[in-house]
Amino acid sequence: MANATRPPLAWVALEGPSGVGKTTLLRALARQTGRTAMVEAIDGVTHPPSLEFRSRRELRAIERALVRLELARHADAVRRSADHELLLLDTGFAGPLTYSRGLDELLGPQWDVRHEILSMFASELAIGRWGIPDLTIYLDAPPDVIARRVRGSPAAHPQALAERHARVGALEKRYWTEDLASALPGRVVVVPVDGPPGRAAQRVLAAIRGAPALPTPSVEDGQAALTALGGPLRRGRSTVLGNC
């Protein structure tokens, strides 16, 4: 097999809508592969920020706090990689950006904070303090399956946020399977996970093992991801990263 002798991919991220089963799969895959599991940024802090907001100002503060958590998590991943750890990530490092773009589409331009988020990520990318995973596995399941899993885990998926997460998640699916998959050839793989956890884990493992031989992501790859996530520009904005 062509990939049999390639070096293992250092960072493999699991993406997908809230309730699809990322955390369950992360634990199962960590046990099976011996990789280090890195939980989602918001789950790795003692006092996570609230995700509820009543104004654009509050939303902006939440998203900026989440970006700072992602940057700290990225720095931790870099340190672990320097010690040759292979990492499994519960989401990559761009979650605030995909979510804020979804909110912009869902709620309208008066809630748009994504260009500020783009600017934060682009600034850190330019000095080597942010980047993208080697490979992202997008976990896909029908909406009714996801809704059932959310109802079965109310503590992890508060009902007050479930509907918003579901609607934004449907938009994020398009970003991953269309925009980012096109911008990052070979670095985004869609895996159906509507069956039992064991079968889903085997599918994800097969996707990781079957991934093409890819170089370590470059600054240009990070720029391509940010450009793809910038989405359609509004009047008066000359380029996706024009404010960076």
C-alpha positions as CSV (number, residue, x, y, z in Angstrom):
1,M,0.0,0.0,0.0
2,A,1.4,3.4,-0.9
3,N,0.8,4.9,2.5
4,A,2.3,2.0,4.5
5,T,5.7,3.7,5.0
6,R,4.7,7.3,5.2
7,P,5.3,9.1,8.6
8,P,2.2,9.3,10.7
9,L,0.2,12.5,10.6
10,A,1.0,14.4,13.7
11,W,-2.4,16.2,14.2
12,V,-5.7,14.5,13.3
13,A,-8.8,16.5,14.2
14,L,-12.4,15.3,14.5
15,E,-15.0,17.9,13.4
16,G,-18.8,17.7,13.2
17,P,-21.9,19.2,14.7
18,S,-22.6,19.3,18.4
19,G,-24.0,15.8,19.4
20,V,-22.5,13.8,16.5
21,G,-20.2,11.9,18.9
22,K,-16.8,13.6,18.7
23,T,-15.9,13.1,22.3
24,T,-17.0,9.5,22.5
25,L,-15.0,8.7,19.3
26,L,-12.0,10.7,20.5
27,R,-11.7,8.5,23.6
28,A,-12.2,5.3,21.7
29,L,-9.6,6.2,19.0
30,A,-7.1,7.3,21.7
31,R,-7.4,3.9,23.3
32,Q,-7.0,2.1,20.0
33,T,-4.1,4.2,18.5
34,G,-2.2,5.2,21.6
35,R,-2.4,8.8,20.4
36,T,-2.9,11.7,23.0
37,A,-6.4,13.0,23.0
38,M,-6.9,16.8,23.3
39,V,-10.3,17.8,24.3
40,E,-12.2,20.8,22.8
41,A,-10.7,24.1,24.0
42,I,-13.8,25.1,26.1
43,D,-13.8,21.7,27.8
44,G,-10.2,22.1,28.9
45,V,-10.6,25.0,31.3
46,T,-12.0,25.2,34.8
47,H,-14.3,28.1,34.2
48,P,-15.4,28.1,30.5
49,P,-17.1,31.2,29.1
50,S,-20.9,31.2,28.8
51,L,-22.1,30.7,25.2
52,E,-25.2,32.7,25.6
53,F,-25.4,36.3,24.4
54,R,-27.9,39.1,24.1
55,S,-26.0,41.6,22.0
56,R,-23.2,41.7,19.4
57,R,-20.9,43.1,22.1
58,E,-21.5,40.0,24.2
59,L,-21.0,37.7,21.2
60,R,-17.8,39.5,20.3
61,A,-16.5,39.0,23.9
62,I,-17.4,35.3,23.8
63,E,-15.7,34.7,20.4
64,R,-12.6,36.5,21.4
65,A,-12.3,34.5,24.6
66,L,-12.8,31.3,22.6
67,V,-10.1,32.3,20.1
68,R,-7.7,32.9,23.0
69,L,-8.4,29.4,24.3
70,E,-7.8,28.0,20.8
71,L,-4.4,29.8,20.6
72,A,-3.4,28.4,24.0
73,R,-4.5,24.9,22.9
74,H,-2.5,25.3,19.6
75,A,0.6,26.2,21.6
76,D,0.1,23.1,23.8
77,A,-0.2,21.0,20.7
78,V,3.1,22.4,19.3
79,R,4.8,21.6,22.6
80,R,3.5,18.1,22.6
81,S,4.5,17.6,19.0
82,A,8.1,18.7,19.8
83,D,8.1,15.7,22.2
84,H,6.9,13.5,19.2
85,E,3.4,13.0,20.6
86,L,0.7,12.1,18.0
87,L,-2.4,14.0,18.7
88,L,-6.1,13.4,18.2
89,L,-8.0,16.7,18.5
90,D,-11.7,17.2,19.5
91,T,-12.1,19.9,16.8
92,G,-9.2,21.6,15.2
93,F,-8.2,25.2,16.0
94,A,-10.7,27.2,14.0
95,G,-14.0,26.4,15.8
96,P,-14.8,30.1,16.8
97,L,-14.4,31.1,13.1
98,T,-16.7,28.4,11.6
99,Y,-19.3,29.0,14.4
100,S,-19.2,32.8,14.0
101,R,-19.6,32.5,10.2
102,G,-22.6,30.3,10.9
103,L,-24.1,32.8,13.2
104,D,-23.6,35.6,10.7
105,E,-25.5,33.5,8.1
106,L,-28.2,32.5,10.6
107,L,-28.8,35.8,12.4
108,G,-27.8,38.4,9.9
109,P,-25.0,41.0,9.4
110,Q,-25.8,42.9,12.6
111,W,-24.2,39.9,14.5
112,D,-21.2,39.5,12.2
113,V,-17.9,39.3,14.2
114,R,-16.1,36.8,12.0
115,H,-13.8,39.4,10.3
116,E,-12.4,40.3,13.7
117,I,-11.9,36.6,14.4
118,L,-10.3,36.1,11.0
119,S,-7.9,39.0,11.8
120,M,-6.9,37.4,15.1
121,F,-6.2,34.0,13.5
122,A,-4.4,35.6,10.6
123,S,-2.1,37.6,12.8
124,E,-1.1,34.6,14.8
125,L,-0.7,32.5,11.7
126,A,1.8,35.1,10.3
127,I,4.1,34.6,13.4
128,G,3.7,30.9,13.6
129,R,1.4,30.7,16.6
130,W,-1.6,29.2,14.8
131,G,-2.1,26.6,12.1
132,I,-4.3,23.8,10.9
133,P,-4.3,20.0,11.5
134,D,-2.6,17.6,9.1
135,L,-5.9,15.9,8.5
136,T,-9.5,16.7,9.5
137,I,-12.2,14.0,9.8
138,Y,-15.6,15.4,9.4
139,L,-18.1,13.2,11.3
140,D,-21.4,13.1,9.4
141,A,-24.7,11.8,10.6
142,P,-28.4,12.5,9.8
143,P,-30.1,15.3,11.8
144,D,-32.5,12.8,13.5
145,V,-29.5,10.7,14.7
146,I,-27.8,13.8,16.1
147,A,-30.9,15.0,17.8
148,R,-31.4,11.7,19.5
149,R,-27.8,11.7,20.8
150,V,-28.2,15.2,22.1
151,R,-31.4,14.2,24.0
152,G,-29.5,11.3,25.4
153,S,-26.7,13.5,26.8
154,P,-28.4,16.6,28.2
155,A,-25.6,17.6,30.5
156,A,-23.1,17.9,27.6
157,H,-25.7,19.5,25.3
158,P,-27.9,22.1,27.1
159,Q,-31.4,22.3,25.7
160,A,-31.2,26.1,25.7
161,L,-28.4,25.9,23.1
162,A,-29.4,22.8,21.2
163,E,-31.5,24.4,18.5
164,R,-28.9,27.1,17.8
165,H,-26.1,24.5,17.7
166,A,-28.1,22.3,15.3
167,R,-28.8,25.2,12.9
168,V,-25.3,26.5,12.9
169,G,-24.0,22.9,12.6
170,A,-25.9,22.4,9.4
171,L,-24.1,25.5,8.0
172,E,-20.7,24.4,9.3
173,K,-21.2,21.1,7.5
174,R,-21.2,23.0,4.2
175,Y,-18.0,24.9,5.2
176,W,-16.2,21.7,5.9
177,T,-17.4,19.5,3.1
178,E,-17.4,22.2,0.4
179,D,-15.4,25.3,1.2
180,L,-12.6,23.8,3.3
181,A,-12.4,20.5,1.4
182,S,-11.9,22.4,-1.8
183,A,-9.3,24.8,-0.3
184,L,-7.3,22.0,1.4
185,P,-7.2,19.1,-1.0
186,G,-6.7,15.8,0.8
187,R,-6.8,17.3,4.2
188,V,-10.6,16.9,4.8
189,V,-12.3,13.5,4.8
190,V,-16.0,12.9,5.5
191,V,-16.8,9.8,7.5
192,P,-20.4,8.7,8.2
193,V,-20.9,7.9,11.9
194,D,-24.6,7.1,12.1
195,G,-24.0,3.5,13.2
196,P,-22.7,2.0,16.5
197,P,-19.6,3.7,18.0
198,G,-17.4,0.7,17.3
199,R,-18.2,0.8,13.6
200,A,-17.7,4.5,13.5
201,A,-14.3,4.2,15.1
202,Q,-13.3,1.6,12.6
203,R,-14.4,3.9,9.7
204,V,-12.4,6.8,11.2
205,L,-9.3,4.6,11.6
206,A,-9.6,3.5,8.0
207,A,-9.8,7.1,6.9
208,I,-6.7,8.0,8.9
209,R,-4.7,5.1,7.6
210,G,-5.8,5.7,4.1
211,A,-5.0,9.4,4.0
212,P,-2.6,10.5,1.3
213,A,1.0,11.3,2.1
214,L,0.8,15.0,3.1
215,P,3.5,17.5,4.0
216,T,3.2,19.3,7.3
217,P,0.6,22.1,6.8
218,S,2.2,25.4,5.7
219,V,1.4,29.0,6.3
220,E,-0.2,29.0,2.8
221,D,-2.5,26.1,3.9
222,G,-3.5,28.2,6.9
223,Q,-4.2,31.2,4.7
224,A,-6.2,29.0,2.3
225,A,-8.4,27.9,5.3
226,L,-8.9,31.4,6.5
227,T,-9.8,32.6,3.0
228,A,-12.3,29.7,2.6
229,L,-13.9,30.5,6.0
230,G,-14.2,34.2,5.2
231,G,-17.2,33.4,3.1
232,P,-19.0,35.9,0.8
233,L,-17.7,39.4,1.3
234,R,-20.1,42.2,2.2
235,R,-20.0,45.6,0.4
236,G,-17.0,47.7,1.3
237,R,-14.7,44.8,2.1
238,S,-12.0,44.4,-0.6
239,T,-10.6,41.0,0.4
240,V,-11.4,38.3,2.8
241,L,-8.3,39.1,4.9
242,G,-8.4,42.8,4.1
243,N,-8.7,43.8,7.8
244,C,-6.0,41.6,9.0
